[in-house]
Amino acid sequence: MSIEATLKELGIDLPPPVAPVANYIPFVVTGNLVSISGQLPIKDGEIAYTGKVEEAVSIEEAGVAARLCGINLISQMKAACGGDLNRVKRVLKLGAFVNCKEGFGGQPQIINATSDLMVAVFGEKGRHSRSAVGTNALPRNVPVEIDALIEIE
């Protein structure tokens, strides 16, 4: 089954890739590797969630935000692959940051929403290594930011 068919089956309509908000580019392709800049929980051109996890944002909402970051990552993957997501050979690594209060340790639970999405969309090729780090602040006060390293054909 094609990745596009899988996305359709999952009810996911990919948005256009989110444009950079500062002095960087959304992805870099070198050889068969693609490094994708951190994606925020942006939907319809707007930040969908703001605030610290367990203060302004619940763990459940943060999971939804993390899934949204994952959808934006896939949109960037599609752009990096010239529109053909079947060129994704492997999702190698996710780097995830969670804006949370001191002492919070639930980052892995939140980022599972993105990891689960990658496996649902890409199957075994979506299994990846990752980091899930808590931080005291993120750009635009979002609760989650996630970057990725992928291999393409």
C-alpha positions as CSV (number, residue, x, y, z in Angstrom):
1,M,0.0,0.0,0.0
2,S,1.3,3.5,-0.8
3,I,2.0,5.9,1.9
4,E,-0.6,8.3,0.5
5,A,-3.2,5.5,0.7
6,T,-2.2,4.8,4.3
7,L,-2.6,8.5,5.1
8,K,-6.0,8.5,3.5
9,E,-7.0,5.3,5.5
10,L,-5.9,7.1,8.7
11,G,-7.9,10.1,7.8
12,I,-4.9,12.4,7.6
13,D,-4.8,15.2,5.1
14,L,-1.3,16.6,5.0
15,P,-1.1,20.4,5.2
16,P,1.3,22.4,3.1
17,P,4.8,22.4,4.7
18,V,5.1,25.0,7.4
19,A,7.4,27.9,6.3
20,P,10.3,28.8,8.6
21,V,9.7,31.4,11.2
22,A,13.4,32.5,11.5
23,N,16.7,32.2,9.8
24,Y,16.8,28.5,8.9
25,I,15.5,26.2,6.2
26,P,12.8,23.5,6.8
27,F,15.0,20.6,5.8
28,V,18.4,19.8,4.4
29,V,19.0,16.9,2.0
30,T,22.5,15.5,1.9
31,G,23.0,12.2,0.0
32,N,20.2,9.9,1.2
33,L,19.7,11.7,4.5
34,V,17.2,14.4,5.3
35,S,17.4,16.5,8.5
36,I,14.1,18.2,9.2
37,S,14.0,21.3,11.4
38,G,11.9,21.2,14.5
39,Q,8.2,21.3,13.8
40,L,5.6,23.0,16.0
41,P,2.0,22.2,16.6
42,I,0.7,24.4,13.8
43,K,-2.6,23.7,12.2
44,D,-4.2,25.9,9.5
45,G,-1.3,28.3,9.7
46,E,-1.8,28.9,13.5
47,I,-0.2,27.7,16.7
48,A,-2.8,25.2,18.0
49,Y,-1.5,24.8,21.5
50,T,0.5,27.1,23.8
51,G,1.8,26.8,27.4
52,K,3.6,24.4,29.7
53,V,2.5,20.8,30.1
54,E,0.6,20.3,33.3
55,E,0.1,24.0,33.8
56,A,-1.7,25.4,30.7
57,V,-1.7,22.2,28.7
58,S,-2.8,18.7,29.8
59,I,-0.8,15.6,29.1
60,E,-3.5,14.5,26.7
61,E,-3.5,17.9,24.9
62,A,0.3,17.7,24.7
63,G,0.0,14.3,23.0
64,V,-2.4,15.8,20.4
65,A,0.1,18.6,19.9
66,A,2.9,16.1,19.5
67,R,0.9,14.2,16.8
68,L,0.3,17.5,15.0
69,C,4.1,18.0,15.0
70,G,4.4,14.6,13.5
71,I,1.9,15.4,10.7
72,N,4.0,18.5,10.0
73,L,7.1,16.4,9.9
74,I,5.5,14.1,7.3
75,S,4.5,17.2,5.3
76,Q,8.2,18.3,5.3
77,M,9.2,14.7,4.4
78,K,6.9,14.9,1.4
79,A,8.5,18.1,0.2
80,A,12.0,16.8,0.7
81,C,11.0,13.7,-1.4
82,G,9.7,15.8,-4.3
83,G,6.1,14.8,-3.4
84,D,6.7,11.0,-3.2
85,L,6.5,9.7,0.4
86,N,7.2,6.2,-0.9
87,R,10.9,7.4,-1.1
88,V,11.1,7.4,2.7
89,K,13.3,4.4,3.4
90,R,13.4,4.9,7.2
91,V,12.6,7.3,9.9
92,L,15.9,7.2,11.7
93,K,15.5,9.5,14.7
94,L,13.1,11.9,16.3
95,G,14.3,14.7,18.6
96,A,11.5,15.9,20.9
97,F,11.3,18.7,23.3
98,V,8.5,19.2,25.8
99,N,7.9,22.6,27.5
100,C,7.1,21.5,31.0
101,K,7.3,22.5,34.6
102,E,10.2,21.5,36.8
103,G,10.1,17.9,37.9
104,F,7.8,16.7,35.1
105,G,8.9,13.3,33.8
106,G,6.2,12.3,31.4
107,Q,7.9,13.4,28.2
108,P,8.1,9.8,26.7
109,Q,4.3,9.4,27.1
110,I,3.6,12.6,25.2
111,I,6.1,11.8,22.4
112,N,4.6,8.4,21.9
113,A,1.9,10.1,20.0
114,T,4.4,11.1,17.3
115,S,6.2,7.7,17.4
116,D,2.9,5.9,17.1
117,L,2.0,8.1,14.1
118,M,5.3,7.3,12.3
119,V,4.7,3.5,12.7
120,A,1.1,3.8,11.7
121,V,2.1,5.7,8.5
122,F,5.4,4.0,7.5
123,G,5.1,0.6,9.2
124,E,8.4,-0.9,10.2
125,K,10.2,1.9,8.3
126,G,8.7,4.3,10.8
127,R,10.4,2.6,13.9
128,H,13.1,5.0,15.0
129,S,15.4,6.0,17.8
130,R,14.5,9.2,19.7
131,S,15.1,11.5,22.5
132,A,12.4,13.1,24.6
133,V,13.7,16.1,26.6
134,G,11.9,18.4,29.0
135,T,12.7,22.1,28.8
136,N,11.6,25.3,30.5
137,A,10.6,27.1,27.3
138,L,10.1,26.6,23.6
139,P,9.6,29.0,20.7
140,R,6.3,30.8,20.6
141,N,5.5,29.1,24.0
142,V,4.4,25.8,22.3
143,P,4.3,22.7,24.5
144,V,6.1,20.5,22.0
145,E,8.7,20.8,19.2
146,I,10.0,17.8,17.3
147,D,12.7,17.4,14.6
148,A,13.6,14.3,12.5
149,L,16.3,12.6,10.6
150,I,15.1,10.3,7.8
151,E,16.7,8.2,5.1
152,I,15.3,8.4,1.6
153,E,15.8,6.5,-1.7
